[in-house]
Amino acid sequence: MQLLKDHGKWDEVIQLDTAALNKIIQEKQWDNEILDVLKEYVKLEKSKRLYLSRIKSRV
């Protein structure tokens, strides 16, 4: 947490939006120094989601 504050990045993840943090790491939006430290605390995994919806009736 202090590392992010020291680098002026805390406001970007203050609510710990894991999706936002994942995007930042994947797209390497921050300096490597910060990303290298963060990678010690995260586990990146690929996953798939399936969403169900009702079949629309044909008119």
PQR file with spaces between the fields and no chain letter, atoms N, CA, C, O and H, PARSE charges and radii, in Angstrom:
ATOM       1  N    MET     1       0.822   -1.180    0.000 -0.4000 1.5000
ATOM       2  CA   MET     1       0.000    0.000    0.000 -0.0000 2.0000
ATOM       3  C    MET     1       0.870    1.250    0.000  0.5500 1.7000
ATOM       4  O    MET     1       0.631    2.176   -0.775 -0.5500 1.4000
ATOM       5  N    GLN     2       1.872    1.278    0.861 -0.4000 1.5000
ATOM       6  CA   GLN     2       2.731    2.458    0.937 -0.0000 2.0000
ATOM       7  C    GLN     2       3.478    2.678   -0.364  0.5500 1.7000
ATOM       8  O    GLN     2       3.682    3.819   -0.780 -0.5500 1.4000
ATOM       9  H    GLN     2       2.067    0.526    1.491  0.4000 1.0000
ATOM      10  N    LEU     3       3.887    1.593   -1.012 -0.4000 1.5000
ATOM      11  CA   LEU     3       4.571    1.708   -2.294 -0.0000 2.0000
ATOM      12  C    LEU     3       3.707    2.437   -3.315  0.5500 1.7000
ATOM      13  O    LEU     3       4.189    3.314   -4.032 -0.5500 1.4000
ATOM      14  H    LEU     3       3.721    0.666   -0.674  0.4000 1.0000
ATOM      15  N    LEU     4       2.426    2.069   -3.378 -0.4000 1.5000
ATOM      16  CA   LEU     4       1.509    2.715   -4.314 -0.0000 2.0000
ATOM      17  C    LEU     4       1.318    4.183   -3.964  0.5500 1.7000
ATOM      18  O    LEU     4       1.259    5.033   -4.853 -0.5500 1.4000
ATOM      19  H    LEU     4       2.035    1.356   -2.796  0.4000 1.0000
ATOM      20  N    LYS     5       1.222    4.481   -2.684 -0.4000 1.5000
ATOM      21  CA   LYS     5       1.087    5.878   -2.247 -0.0000 2.0000
ATOM      22  C    LYS     5       2.336    6.680   -2.614  0.5500 1.7000
ATOM      23  O    LYS     5       2.234    7.805   -3.102 -0.5500 1.4000
ATOM      24  H    LYS     5       1.270    3.791   -1.962  0.4000 1.0000
ATOM      25  N    ASP     6       3.508    6.099   -2.380 -0.4000 1.5000
ATOM      26  CA   ASP     6       4.767    6.781   -2.667 -0.0000 2.0000
ATOM      27  C    ASP     6       4.928    7.106   -4.153  0.5500 1.7000
ATOM      28  O    ASP     6       5.571    8.093   -4.511 -0.5500 1.4000
ATOM      29  H    ASP     6       3.591    5.184   -1.984  0.4000 1.0000
ATOM      30  N    HIS     7       4.351    6.286   -5.000 -0.4000 1.5000
ATOM      31  CA   HIS     7       4.460    6.493   -6.441 -0.0000 2.0000
ATOM      32  C    HIS     7       3.237    7.202   -7.028  0.5500 1.7000
ATOM      33  O    HIS     7       3.105    7.307   -8.247 -0.5500 1.4000
ATOM      34  H    HIS     7       3.829    5.485   -4.709  0.4000 1.0000
ATOM      35  N    GLY     8       2.351    7.684   -6.167 -0.4000 1.5000
ATOM      36  CA   GLY     8       1.185    8.428   -6.632 -0.0000 2.0000
ATOM      37  C    GLY     8       0.160    7.577   -7.361  0.5500 1.7000
ATOM      38  O    GLY     8      -0.585    8.088   -8.198 -0.5500 1.4000
ATOM      39  H    GLY     8       2.458    7.599   -5.176  0.4000 1.0000
ATOM      40  N    LYS     9       0.111    6.288   -7.057 -0.4000 1.5000
ATOM      41  CA   LYS     9      -0.803    5.365   -7.751 -0.0000 2.0000
ATOM      42  C    LYS     9      -1.955    4.896   -6.873  0.5500 1.7000
ATOM      43  O    LYS     9      -2.861    4.219   -7.360 -0.5500 1.4000
ATOM      44  H    LYS     9       0.716    5.873   -6.378  0.4000 1.0000
ATOM      45  N    TRP    10      -1.939    5.239   -5.602 -0.4000 1.5000
ATOM      46  CA   TRP    10      -2.939    4.731   -4.659 -0.0000 2.0000
ATOM      47  C    TRP    10      -4.358    5.068   -5.083  0.5500 1.7000
ATOM      48  O    TRP    10      -5.247    4.224   -4.976 -0.5500 1.4000
ATOM      49  H    TRP    10      -1.204    5.789   -5.206  0.4000 1.0000
ATOM      50  N    ASP    11      -4.589    6.291   -5.566 -0.4000 1.5000
ATOM      51  CA   ASP    11      -5.940    6.708   -5.947 -0.0000 2.0000
ATOM      52  C    ASP    11      -6.507    5.858   -7.079  0.5500 1.7000
ATOM      53  O    ASP    11      -7.726    5.750   -7.218 -0.5500 1.4000
ATOM      54  H    ASP    11      -3.866    6.977   -5.653  0.4000 1.0000
ATOM      55  N    GLU    12      -5.647    5.260   -7.883 -0.4000 1.5000
ATOM      56  CA   GLU    12      -6.124    4.441   -9.001 -0.0000 2.0000
ATOM      57  C    GLU    12      -6.688    3.091   -8.544  0.5500 1.7000
ATOM      58  O    GLU    12      -7.481    2.477   -9.259 -0.5500 1.4000
ATOM      59  H    GLU    12      -4.657    5.348   -7.770  0.4000 1.0000
ATOM      60  N    VAL    13      -6.285    2.632   -7.366 -0.4000 1.5000
ATOM      61  CA   VAL    13      -6.741    1.323   -6.891 -0.0000 2.0000
ATOM      62  C    VAL    13      -7.212    1.362   -5.440  0.5500 1.7000
ATOM      63  O    VAL    13      -7.205    0.335   -4.761 -0.5500 1.4000
ATOM      64  H    VAL    13      -5.641    3.131   -6.786  0.4000 1.0000
ATOM      65  N    ILE    14      -7.617    2.522   -4.963 -0.4000 1.5000
ATOM      66  CA   ILE    14      -7.955    2.685   -3.556 -0.0000 2.0000
ATOM      67  C    ILE    14      -9.033    1.706   -3.088  0.5500 1.7000
ATOM      68  O    ILE    14      -9.003    1.273   -1.936 -0.5500 1.4000
ATOM      69  H    ILE    14      -7.623    3.356   -5.515  0.4000 1.0000
ATOM      70  N    GLN    15      -9.975    1.351   -3.947 -0.4000 1.5000
ATOM      71  CA   GLN    15     -11.005    0.394   -3.560 -0.0000 2.0000
ATOM      72  C    GLN    15     -10.612   -1.029   -3.941  0.5500 1.7000
ATOM      73  O    GLN    15     -11.424   -1.950   -3.856 -0.5500 1.4000
ATOM      74  H    GLN    15      -9.999    1.702   -4.883  0.4000 1.0000
ATOM      75  N    LEU    16      -9.395   -1.194   -4.351 -0.4000 1.5000
ATOM      76  CA   LEU    16      -8.845   -2.470   -4.794 -0.0000 2.0000
ATOM      77  C    LEU    16      -9.771   -3.148   -5.789  0.5500 1.7000
ATOM      78  O    LEU    16     -10.278   -4.246   -5.560 -0.5500 1.4000
ATOM      79  H    LEU    16      -8.736   -0.445   -4.421  0.4000 1.0000
ATOM      80  N    ASP    17      -9.967   -2.474   -6.871 -0.4000 1.5000
ATOM      81  CA   ASP    17     -10.717   -3.025   -7.988 -0.0000 2.0000
ATOM      82  C    ASP    17      -9.807   -4.034   -8.674  0.5500 1.7000
ATOM      83  O    ASP    17      -8.902   -3.658   -9.419 -0.5500 1.4000
ATOM      84  H    ASP    17      -9.555   -1.582   -7.057  0.4000 1.0000
ATOM      85  N    THR    18     -10.049   -5.309   -8.423 -0.4000 1.5000
ATOM      86  CA   THR    18      -9.156   -6.339   -8.952 -0.0000 2.0000
ATOM      87  C    THR    18      -9.148   -6.362  -10.468  0.5500 1.7000
ATOM      88  O    THR    18      -8.128   -6.692  -11.074 -0.5500 1.4000
ATOM      89  H    THR    18     -10.785   -5.614   -7.818  0.4000 1.0000
ATOM      90  N    ALA    19     -10.256   -6.019  -11.087 -0.4000 1.5000
ATOM      91  CA   ALA    19     -10.289   -5.966  -12.546 -0.0000 2.0000
ATOM      92  C    ALA    19      -9.388   -4.842  -13.058  0.5500 1.7000
ATOM      93  O    ALA    19      -8.665   -5.022  -14.038 -0.5500 1.4000
ATOM      94  H    ALA    19     -11.084   -5.751  -10.594  0.4000 1.0000
ATOM      95  N    ALA    20      -9.430   -3.688  -12.398 -0.4000 1.5000
ATOM      96  CA   ALA    20      -8.581   -2.565  -12.797 -0.0000 2.0000
ATOM      97  C    ALA    20      -7.113   -2.898  -12.561  0.5500 1.7000
ATOM      98  O    ALA    20      -6.262   -2.597  -13.397 -0.5500 1.4000
ATOM      99  H    ALA    20     -10.018   -3.542  -11.601  0.4000 1.0000
ATOM     100  N    LEU    21      -6.819   -3.516  -11.424 -0.4000 1.5000
ATOM     101  CA   LEU    21      -5.443   -3.888  -11.123 -0.0000 2.0000
ATOM     102  C    LEU    21      -4.938   -4.917  -12.116  0.5500 1.7000
ATOM     103  O    LEU    21      -3.790   -4.843  -12.554 -0.5500 1.4000
ATOM     104  H    LEU    21      -7.510   -3.761  -10.744  0.4000 1.0000
ATOM     105  N    ASN    22      -5.778   -5.875  -12.478 -0.4000 1.5000
ATOM     106  CA   ASN    22      -5.401   -6.876  -13.471 -0.0000 2.0000
ATOM     107  C    ASN    22      -5.077   -6.212  -14.809  0.5500 1.7000
ATOM     108  O    ASN    22      -4.083   -6.550  -15.451 -0.5500 1.4000
ATOM     109  H    ASN    22      -6.711   -5.936  -12.122  0.4000 1.0000
ATOM     110  N    LYS    23      -5.910   -5.276  -15.220 -0.4000 1.5000
ATOM     111  CA   LYS    23      -5.687   -4.576  -16.487 -0.0000 2.0000
ATOM     112  C    LYS    23      -4.370   -3.796  -16.451  0.5500 1.7000
ATOM     113  O    LYS    23      -3.616   -3.802  -17.425 -0.5500 1.4000
ATOM     114  H    LYS    23      -6.718   -5.001  -14.698  0.4000 1.0000
ATOM     115  N    ILE    24      -4.098   -3.134  -15.341 -0.4000 1.5000
ATOM     116  CA   ILE    24      -2.861   -2.376  -15.187 -0.0000 2.0000
ATOM     117  C    ILE    24      -1.648   -3.293  -15.309  0.5500 1.7000
ATOM     118  O    ILE    24      -0.668   -2.951  -15.970 -0.5500 1.4000
ATOM     119  H    ILE    24      -4.710   -3.130  -14.551  0.4000 1.0000
ATOM     120  N    ILE    25      -1.718   -4.455  -14.671 -0.4000 1.5000
ATOM     121  CA   ILE    25      -0.602   -5.401  -14.723 -0.0000 2.0000
ATOM     122  C    ILE    25      -0.464   -5.988  -16.124  0.5500 1.7000
ATOM     123  O    ILE    25       0.639   -6.035  -16.669 -0.5500 1.4000
ATOM     124  H    ILE    25      -2.514   -4.733  -14.133  0.4000 1.0000
ATOM     125  N    GLN    26      -1.566   -6.432  -16.709 -0.4000 1.5000
ATOM     126  CA   GLN    26      -1.525   -7.057  -18.034 -0.0000 2.0000
ATOM     127  C    GLN    26      -1.021   -6.098  -19.110  0.5500 1.7000
ATOM     128  O    GLN    26      -0.256   -6.494  -19.989 -0.5500 1.4000
ATOM     129  H    GLN    26      -2.463   -6.394  -16.267  0.4000 1.0000
ATOM     130  N    GLU    27      -1.443   -4.856  -19.042 -0.4000 1.5000
ATOM     131  CA   GLU    27      -1.072   -3.867  -20.056 -0.0000 2.0000
ATOM     132  C    GLU    27       0.183   -3.082  -19.680  0.5500 1.7000
ATOM     133  O    GLU    27       0.596   -2.166  -20.392 -0.5500 1.4000
ATOM     134  H    GLU    27      -2.065   -4.534  -18.328  0.4000 1.0000
ATOM     135  N    LYS    28       0.782   -3.456  -18.548 -0.4000 1.5000
ATOM     136  CA   LYS    28       2.017   -2.816  -18.073 -0.0000 2.0000
ATOM     137  C    LYS    28       1.910   -1.301  -18.113  0.5500 1.7000
ATOM     138  O    LYS    28       2.753   -0.610  -18.685 -0.5500 1.4000
ATOM     139  H    LYS    28       0.447   -4.200  -17.969  0.4000 1.0000
ATOM     140  N    GLN    29       0.841   -0.803  -17.485 -0.4000 1.5000
ATOM     141  CA   GLN    29       0.552    0.626  -17.488 -0.0000 2.0000
ATOM     142  C    GLN    29       1.413    1.406  -16.496  0.5500 1.7000
ATOM     143  O    GLN    29       1.507    2.630  -16.594 -0.5500 1.4000
ATOM     144  H    GLN    29       0.156   -1.365  -17.020  0.4000 1.0000
ATOM     145  N    TRP    30       2.039    0.721  -15.548 -0.4000 1.5000
ATOM     146  CA   TRP    30       2.859    1.379  -14.545 -0.0000 2.0000
ATOM     147  C    TRP    30       4.323    1.016  -14.763  0.5500 1.7000
ATOM     148  O    TRP    30       4.644    0.147  -15.573 -0.5500 1.4000
ATOM     149  H    TRP    30       1.964   -0.273  -15.468  0.4000 1.0000
ATOM     150  N    ASP    31       5.208    1.692  -14.029 -0.4000 1.5000
ATOM     151  CA   ASP    31       6.637    1.414  -14.108 -0.0000 2.0000
ATOM     152  C    ASP    31       6.925   -0.019  -13.669  0.5500 1.7000
ATOM     153  O    ASP    31       6.225   -0.578  -12.825 -0.5500 1.4000
ATOM     154  H    ASP    31       4.947    2.398  -13.371  0.4000 1.0000
ATOM     155  N    ASN    32       7.976   -0.606  -14.263 -0.4000 1.5000
ATOM     156  CA   ASN    32       8.356   -1.987  -13.938 -0.0000 2.0000
ATOM     157  C    ASN    32       8.670   -2.160  -12.452  0.5500 1.7000
ATOM     158  O    ASN    32       8.422   -3.228  -11.893 -0.5500 1.4000
ATOM     159  H    ASN    32       8.545   -0.152  -14.949  0.4000 1.0000
ATOM     160  N    GLU    33       9.207   -1.137  -11.813 -0.4000 1.5000
ATOM     161  CA   GLU    33       9.536   -1.225  -10.386 -0.0000 2.0000
ATOM     162  C    GLU    33       8.291   -1.556   -9.567  0.5500 1.7000
ATOM     163  O    GLU    33       8.329   -2.416   -8.687 -0.5500 1.4000
ATOM     164  H    GLU    33       9.409   -0.270  -12.267  0.4000 1.0000
ATOM     165  N    ILE    34       7.203   -0.878   -9.858 -0.4000 1.5000
ATOM     166  CA   ILE    34       5.946   -1.108   -9.133 -0.0000 2.0000
ATOM     167  C    ILE    34       5.354   -2.458   -9.517  0.5500 1.7000
ATOM     168  O    ILE    34       4.912   -3.212   -8.649 -0.5500 1.4000
ATOM     169  H    ILE    34       7.172   -0.180  -10.573  0.4000 1.0000
ATOM     170  N    LEU    35       5.343   -2.769  -10.811 -0.4000 1.5000
ATOM     171  CA   LEU    35       4.766   -4.029  -11.281 -0.0000 2.0000
ATOM     172  C    LEU    35       5.510   -5.223  -10.703  0.5500 1.7000
ATOM     173  O    LEU    35       4.884   -6.220  -10.341 -0.5500 1.4000
ATOM     174  H    LEU    35       5.702   -2.157  -11.516  0.4000 1.0000
ATOM     175  N    ASP    36       6.831   -5.142  -10.610 -0.4000 1.5000
ATOM     176  CA   ASP    36       7.605   -6.253  -10.057 -0.0000 2.0000
ATOM     177  C    ASP    36       7.250   -6.517   -8.603  0.5500 1.7000
ATOM     178  O    ASP    36       7.158   -7.670   -8.184 -0.5500 1.4000
ATOM     179  H    ASP    36       7.339   -4.333  -10.904  0.4000 1.0000
ATOM     180  N    VAL    37       7.051   -5.453   -7.832 -0.4000 1.5000
ATOM     181  CA   VAL    37       6.671   -5.623   -6.421 -0.0000 2.0000
ATOM     182  C    VAL    37       5.259   -6.199   -6.331  0.5500 1.7000
ATOM     183  O    VAL    37       5.010   -7.105   -5.535 -0.5500 1.4000
ATOM     184  H    VAL    37       7.127   -4.516   -8.172  0.4000 1.0000
ATOM     185  N    LEU    38       4.339   -5.682   -7.138 -0.4000 1.5000
ATOM     186  CA   LEU    38       2.957   -6.188   -7.109 -0.0000 2.0000
ATOM     187  C    LEU    38       2.886   -7.661   -7.473  0.5500 1.7000
ATOM     188  O    LEU    38       2.090   -8.404   -6.898 -0.5500 1.4000
ATOM     189  H    LEU    38       4.542   -4.946   -7.785  0.4000 1.0000
ATOM     190  N    LYS    39       3.699   -8.084   -8.411 -0.4000 1.5000
ATOM     191  CA   LYS    39       3.663   -9.485   -8.863 -0.0000 2.0000
ATOM     192  C    LYS    39       4.009  -10.466   -7.758  0.5500 1.7000
ATOM     193  O    LYS    39       3.672  -11.647   -7.847 -0.5500 1.4000
ATOM     194  H    LYS    39       4.345   -7.480   -8.878  0.4000 1.0000
ATOM     195  N    GLU    40       4.683   -9.985   -6.711 -0.4000 1.5000
ATOM     196  CA   GLU    40       4.980  -10.843   -5.561 -0.0000 2.0000
ATOM     197  C    GLU    40       3.714  -11.172   -4.774  0.5500 1.7000
ATOM     198  O    GLU    40       3.690  -12.151   -4.028 -0.5500 1.4000
ATOM     199  H    GLU    40       4.957   -9.026   -6.638  0.4000 1.0000
ATOM     200  N    TYR    41       2.667  -10.369   -4.932 -0.4000 1.5000
ATOM     201  CA   TYR    41       1.452  -10.511   -4.129 -0.0000 2.0000
ATOM     202  C    TYR    41       0.240  -10.976   -4.919  0.5500 1.7000
ATOM     203  O    TYR    41      -0.834  -11.170   -4.350 -0.5500 1.4000
ATOM     204  H    TYR    41       2.687   -9.574   -5.538  0.4000 1.0000
ATOM     205  N    VAL    42       0.401  -11.156   -6.223 -0.4000 1.5000
ATOM     206  CA   VAL    42      -0.745  -11.554   -7.040 -0.0000 2.0000
ATOM     207  C    VAL    42      -0.461  -12.861   -7.762  0.5500 1.7000
ATOM     208  O    VAL    42       0.688  -13.238   -7.993 -0.5500 1.4000
ATOM     209  H    VAL    42       1.273  -10.998   -6.686  0.4000 1.0000
ATOM     210  N    LYS    43      -1.529  -13.524   -8.103 -0.4000 1.5000
ATOM     211  CA   LYS    43      -1.448  -14.744   -8.891 -0.0000 2.0000
ATOM     212  C    LYS    43      -2.333  -14.515  -10.108  0.5500 1.7000
ATOM     213  O    LYS    43      -3.550  -14.375   -9.983 -0.5500 1.4000
ATOM     214  H    LYS    43      -2.462  -13.218   -7.916  0.4000 1.0000
ATOM     215  N    LEU    44      -1.718  -14.478  -11.283 -0.4000 1.5000
ATOM     216  CA   LEU    44      -2.474  -14.245  -12.498 -0.0000 2.0000
ATOM     217  C    LEU    44      -2.946  -15.577  -13.073  0.5500 1.7000
ATOM     218  O    LEU    44      -2.160  -16.509  -13.247 -0.5500 1.4000
ATOM     219  H    LEU    44      -0.730  -14.591  -11.385  0.4000 1.0000
ATOM     220  N    GLU    45      -4.224  -15.648  -13.360 -0.4000 1.5000
ATOM     221  CA   GLU    45      -4.820  -16.848  -13.939 -0.0000 2.0000
ATOM     222  C    GLU    45      -5.746  -16.437  -15.067  0.5500 1.7000
ATOM     223  O    GLU    45      -6.366  -15.375  -15.022 -0.5500 1.4000
ATOM     224  H    GLU    45      -4.863  -14.892  -13.218  0.4000 1.0000
ATOM     225  N    LYS    46      -5.833  -17.276  -16.065 -0.4000 1.5000
ATOM     226  CA   LYS    46      -6.826  -17.051  -17.102 -0.0000 2.0000
ATOM     227  C    LYS    46      -8.069  -17.830  -16.719  0.5500 1.7000
ATOM     228  O    LYS    46      -7.988  -18.949  -16.213 -0.5500 1.4000
ATOM     229  H    LYS    46      -5.329  -18.139  -16.102  0.4000 1.0000
ATOM     230  N    SER    47      -9.200  -17.234  -16.963 -0.4000 1.5000
ATOM     231  CA   SER    47     -10.452  -17.920  -16.672 -0.0000 2.0000
ATOM     232  C    SER    47     -11.468  -17.559  -17.748  0.5500 1.7000
ATOM     233  O    SER    47     -11.323  -16.569  -18.465 -0.5500 1.4000
ATOM     234  H    SER    47      -9.266  -16.324  -17.374  0.4000 1.0000
ATOM     235  N    LYS    48     -12.474  -18.374  -17.835 -0.4000 1.5000
ATOM     236  CA   LYS    48     -13.552  -18.137  -18.795 -0.0000 2.0000
ATOM     237  C    LYS    48     -14.856  -18.063  -18.026  0.5500 1.7000
ATOM     238  O    LYS    48     -15.028  -18.716  -16.997 -0.5500 1.4000
ATOM     239  H    LYS    48     -12.591  -19.178  -17.253  0.4000 1.0000
ATOM     240  N    ARG    49     -15.764  -17.262  -18.540 -0.4000 1.5000
ATOM     241  CA   ARG    49     -17.079  -17.151  -17.916 -0.0000 2.0000
ATOM     242  C    ARG    49     -18.138  -17.486  -18.947  0.5500 1.7000
ATOM     243  O    ARG    49     -17.983  -17.226  -20.140 -0.5500 1.4000
ATOM     244  H    ARG    49     -15.623  -16.732  -19.377  0.4000 1.0000
ATOM     245  N    LEU    50     -19.192  -18.056  -18.466 -0.4000 1.5000
ATOM     246  CA   LEU    50     -20.320  -18.407  -19.315 -0.0000 2.0000
ATOM     247  C    LEU    50     -21.545  -17.687  -18.762  0.5500 1.7000
ATOM     248  O    LEU    50     -21.868  -17.811  -17.580 -0.5500 1.4000
ATOM     249  H    LEU    50     -19.319  -18.267  -17.497  0.4000 1.0000
ATOM     250  N    TYR    51     -22.207  -16.951  -19.605 -0.4000 1.5000
ATOM     251  CA   TYR    51     -23.405  -16.223  -19.189 -0.0000 2.0000
ATOM     252  C    TYR    51     -24.613  -16.842  -19.879  0.5500 1.7000
ATOM     253  O    TYR    51     -24.594  -17.090  -21.085 -0.5500 1.4000
ATOM     254  H    TYR    51     -21.944  -16.851  -20.565  0.4000 1.0000
ATOM     255  N    LEU    52     -25.645  -17.083  -19.116 -0.4000 1.5000
ATOM     256  CA   LEU    52     -26.865  -17.663  -19.653 -0.0000 2.0000
ATOM     257  C    LEU    52     -27.916  -16.579  -19.834  0.5500 1.7000
ATOM     258  O    LEU    52     -27.991  -15.628  -19.056 -0.5500 1.4000
ATOM     259  H    LEU    52     -25.660  -16.882  -18.136  0.4000 1.0000
ATOM     260  N    SER    53     -28.713  -16.735  -20.860 -0.4000 1.5000
ATOM     261  CA   SER    53     -29.835  -15.824  -21.061 -0.0000 2.0000
ATOM     262  C    SER    53     -30.978  -16.613  -21.678  0.5500 1.7000
ATOM     263  O    SER    53     -30.787  -17.714  -22.195 -0.5500 1.4000
ATOM     264  H    SER    53     -28.652  -17.507  -21.493  0.4000 1.0000
ATOM     265  N    ARG    54     -32.130  -16.049  -21.617 -0.4000 1.5000
ATOM     266  CA   ARG    54     -33.308  -16.713  -22.200 -0.0000 2.0000
ATOM     267  C    ARG    54     -33.247  -16.656  -23.711  0.5500 1.7000
ATOM     268  O    ARG    54     -32.737  -15.692  -24.282 -0.5500 1.4000
ATOM     269  H    ARG    54     -32.285  -15.155  -21.197  0.4000 1.0000
ATOM     270  N    ILE    55     -33.755  -17.661  -24.346 -0.4000 1.5000
ATOM     271  CA   ILE    55     -33.840  -17.670  -25.791 -0.0000 2.0000
ATOM     272  C    ILE    55     -34.947  -16.712  -26.206  0.5500 1.7000
ATOM     273  O    ILE    55     -36.072  -16.802  -25.712 -0.5500 1.4000
ATOM     274  H    ILE    55     -34.170  -18.444  -23.882  0.4000 1.0000
ATOM     275  N    LYS    56     -34.632  -15.809  -27.100 -0.4000 1.5000
ATOM     276  CA   LYS    56     -35.631  -14.858  -27.560 -0.0000 2.0000
ATOM     277  C    LYS    56     -36.590  -15.578  -28.505  0.5500 1.7000
ATOM     278  O    LYS    56     -36.171  -16.321  -29.392 -0.5500 1.4000
ATOM     279  H    LYS    56     -33.719  -15.735  -27.501  0.4000 1.0000
ATOM     280  N    SER    57     -37.863  -15.346  -28.298 -0.4000 1.5000
ATOM     281  CA   SER    57     -38.863  -16.007  -29.155 -0.0000 2.0000
ATOM     282  C    SER    57     -38.861  -15.361  -30.530  0.5500 1.7000
ATOM     283  O    SER    57     -38.649  -14.156  -30.669 -0.5500 1.4000
ATOM     284  H    SER    57     -38.203  -14.743  -27.576  0.4000 1.0000
ATOM     285  N    ARG    58     -39.095  -16.167  -31.521 -0.4000 1.5000
ATOM     286  CA   ARG    58     -39.147  -15.670  -32.891 -0.0000 2.0000
ATOM     287  C    ARG    58     -40.533  -15.139  -33.168  0.5500 1.7000
ATOM     288  O    ARG    58     -41.527  -15.772  -32.812 -0.5500 1.4000
ATOM     289  H    ARG    58     -39.266  -17.146  -31.409  0.4000 1.0000
ATOM     290  N    VAL    59     -40.608  -14.005  -33.787 -0.4000 1.5000
ATOM     291  CA   VAL    59     -41.907  -13.387  -34.088 -0.0000 2.0000
ATOM     292  C    VAL    59     -42.149  -13.417  -35.568  0.5500 1.7000
ATOM     293  O    VAL    59     -43.187  -12.947  -36.033 -0.5500 1.4000
ATOM     294  H    VAL    59     -39.800  -13.491  -34.077  0.4000 1.0000
